[in-house]
């Protein structure tokens, strides 16, 4: 798990210690003691203390749409060597927005557009680092006959071009009247080595002057080179190189001798050949550490790049090696140029990010960020570097230095850095100053949610509550306002309101800190069954999670709480799972599966179920981890092949997923293999003729043994295919049979059948049943809105926005209605309030179209460019951009 980036001021506001044993006595006989402690107001206060939100080390512009548009515009006209830096900055912006998929795509673009080998090395290593844990995917693709190691090592010695200044000199036909011999003998140690005078002279200007110029050596046939740290074997290789232009296979030590000699005598071609030869021999970290020192001393860029590649390919492990950290953290500007050329800022962005993920307060993090600041050249680079280093200095309580850095970032245009300055002011006792600082920002720019959240930290009572309400209105994805309000309500013993408040955000965002707070609420209420449900969900999402600011392992708290809940048998667990699955209680289902995994039950299928729930909860990384565990625990080969197929399918390799399904079916016909093949086939082609094949596959799946949970899903999917083919009676039968085995989501499919039969009222009623049964029902409200009149539609979509403000359809619908009513400003404002916190292509597309309709060409062009930053290949967006661009003044 990556290290938490928690602000120092937050830590100071917490209790210094928390002993979980005092809260959760393991012995059942001490339950009453626990209860009396939990009921005391001071104990409640210590359990539900909400830490201040951290000052994130991210680039967070006031108007991210404008910045995305600027980057897109610059990418259209910039020089090739500028592209990677622009994509890196785009990555940093998406990082601040929390858009993981877009971040990775920007990194990939930076890698693809890298103009130098150094950029390829840095961004290739960055992508490899981001894909930690996904090595299995590459291995599976190889088994399907597809090579996927695209971010592997680069042949540096053959791809890195080095400008070798002309140092050779053509042999002069003039040989003087002194009849100088064509050969010359060099004494090296106790040996004499005879060489071709002109071939040696052609190695460099110094040798040419020595052998053909006015020096005394030009008249000598014997020259002593014994004092130049070259061995006889080394000099013979130099003589051979002067004749052939290539180096023989010799030991690294001899190559090092030759490199030093070549550098001393300015033999550029010899040095380059030696540089490349040594670079090809770097195969381990120890090699790289040893040879990097030589590369820096002798200015050998190819060798340095080869050593760099070894270090980067071993991230993050190599940053635990002090020798590697020393090389990166203490190199000067000239040495950085040798190591990584013009990609210095990119390199230290990567190293800083890795170091912050390991430990944001470590010395090496500071070292790398110092280098990042030194490497920054543009204003954008400087504001990012200043802000990131300021955040780390704040964590380390180096307040004066942090203040200087935040001021520099703010002066460079990074408004978000004011949050760091405000924290520092508050730490120094200037709370009113901090409040006024934020108020000044709010009044001078378009206010954002984080600004009100930050200002709320410096006021109390109604003012604080109002600021947090405003923060949620502007950005409902911020977790701190919900947590603060819920904790405040809990302190006032308004339990129902407190739980409702924390459940608001957990309904659409699986935030671990919010699950932790709710866990604490349940402890104070002595509701241990609900508490263990939340802690097991936490451990599913993050097995190494630590609570109470990292002081207590979540697994330890689970062990303590479990002593106070009834043990379920395997049969009990299955019944509980059916209940929660049918009521669309995904967190509850996760908890039950976590408990079942401790039994002797087949673990492969349980991990697979776990992955399905995690995908539904929009936790793709945790879902992939569960899928890999399912594969690891598969009891048979055909079961393993199914999980491998899903791993490939979920990572965008649909055809390879199909291949795995077919391999599994060839071994044994099973429900999951047929289901996977049907699912992947339906997604791989829009050809209607495939529908009959998908239907037959799902019908085959239903003939195979499986449990009701999966049978219900298959019936639901089969019903959807029947609907698409116009077979409404067959579809209705599928949905009804699915409902009989409590597959609740089948109500939605049955509602669609009613609508196609022109029975809108029945469709509305069917969706109402789903809403009543489902714990998570925002999507059900959204779907029901299609089956009612405009007023009810508006009410349902308002409910959707309350339950899940990240769903974009309600904003688009309301905006379209306003536009139809010729309320252009209100329509644009409706889209803008969602765009403030969600970089969504469809929202930007619609707003661009609205701007075009109202004649605001520049605003339309801005939104088009921002949207194309989100999806560069969206055809409708490209068409709109082209049309608007042609009207630009």
C-alpha angles and dihedrals in degrees: 000000000000117000113265115248099219122168118247093230087058092056093049091057093058131086110268095234143017124191109202090193089066088057102039114037108197095213113082089220090068096055092107090054089052091049093052091050093048092053096055115101094228091053091049088050093054093047099048101039107139115216120225115260113263124250097246119224090228137117105252113173121194091237108029092174091061092048093048089051091050091051091049091049092050091048089057094059109020128112116265092250091058097056100083093054090051091051089048090055089047087053091053091051093050088047089058089051092050093238101149098178093048090047091056092046091053090050090050090051090051089052094047092047095044108138095196137044088243092058090048090052095048099044093039089054091045091054090047089051092050089051096055109147092026096091088107090065091059090048091051092049089054089056087055091053095256123123112220106164093111095144094052127122121311122223092243096179092059099036104043112087117207122192105236110196113225107269102154122099125206115243110261117232087215109090097174126244088272092082094232112200117251089228131059130195120222120199111218112175108313094337134086118214119196115215139175104263096214094043090055090043089055091059094079147340093260092053091045091053092045095051103031105021137074096289119114090243089069088072095043127094092193122052126180114224096163095118096061101084094248124130124222090250091051093050092048088057089050090051090049090049091052088058101039106022092230138086125239124228104281135154121282090246091058090046090053090051091051092047093054091045093048091050092049093051096038093243095161099177091047091046092050092049090049092045091055094043092054091045090058090055097057105110108146142036091253090054090049095049092050096043096042089066090054092045091055094045093048097036093241107163098180093053090044091052091050091052090046091054092055091052094047095047088057097054128169096015096057091062088069087065110089091205091060093044089051092054094050099038102046104039117121126224094272092048092048088054090054092047101045110000114212093345093082097119092048092050094052091044087059096043092046092051093049091047093048090051089053097044122336092199098052124116092239090057088055092046093053094045090050087055089047090056091049091049094049113109108160126060091248092053092048096051091050094047094046093049096047093048089045090056092052093046088052091053090050091051091242090141103168093052091044090053092051091051096046089049090052092049091048091049089051088058105267102134093181089069087074086079089065092049091049092052090051091049091051092048088054092051098259097123096149090051090053091050092049091046091057092042089055091053093047091053095046103049139028099289120240132197095255091058093060091041090054094046091051089067090068100051138051142217121007093356091058093046091050092050092050092049089052091048090055092046091054097038116013091180093073107106101197097072092055091046094049093047092046093049092048091052091048091053087054087052091243091141100169093051092045093053092044090053096051090042089057093071096034086059090071108011126050096213112172093210090056092049088050092052092049089049088056091049090054091049092055089048091048088235094144096167091059090042094055090047091059096043090050090050088051092051091049090055096040116011093191097045116144124204134210094041093317097305098114130040112237088225090060092052090049090054090052096046093046090067088069100051131074117259115242124218120227089261090051090052093053091049091049091048092052091049094050095040092051092048090050091241097153098174091049090049091051090053094051092049090049089056093045090054088067091063129076092261119127102281100197096070092042093054088047091054088048091055091052091054093046091052089051089052090051094247100132097165093053090044091055091049089054092048091053090050089050089055091046092052098040109135096208138031094244090052091050091051090055092054090046088053092053091047089054094043094050091052093053100266098120099159092050089049088054090051091055091049091053092048089053093049090050089059097041135345109241139165094244095048093051091044092052092048092049093047095048093043092051089053098043099061139033090201107125090214088071090066094079090052091049090049093051091048093052090046088053090049091054090055090059124082116268140133126271094257093063095035088057091053092049092049090049092051092045089052090054091053091049090052091051089052093048095248095135099164092053090045092052090051090053093050093046091050090048090053090050088063091045100257092154097188089067087082087075093054092046090051089056090053090052090051093051087051087056093249101128094164092057090049090052091049092049092054090047088059090053091049091052094049103039122085091200104042109153091111090050092055089048092052093045089055088072091062103055143059123281097268094050089043090055091049093050093048091049087054090050090054091049092050098039116008090182093071105100103196095081092055091048093048094049091046092050091051091051091048091051087053089053092247094135098164093049091047092052091045090054091056092042094057090060095041089057090074105017126057096209124166095213094051092049091045093053093045090050089053090049091050090049090050092052092047096248095137097171093052090047091050091049092053092045092054093046091049091051088053087059093046115006093185102050103131099206090047092050090051093050091046091052092049095047092043090058089059096049110125 
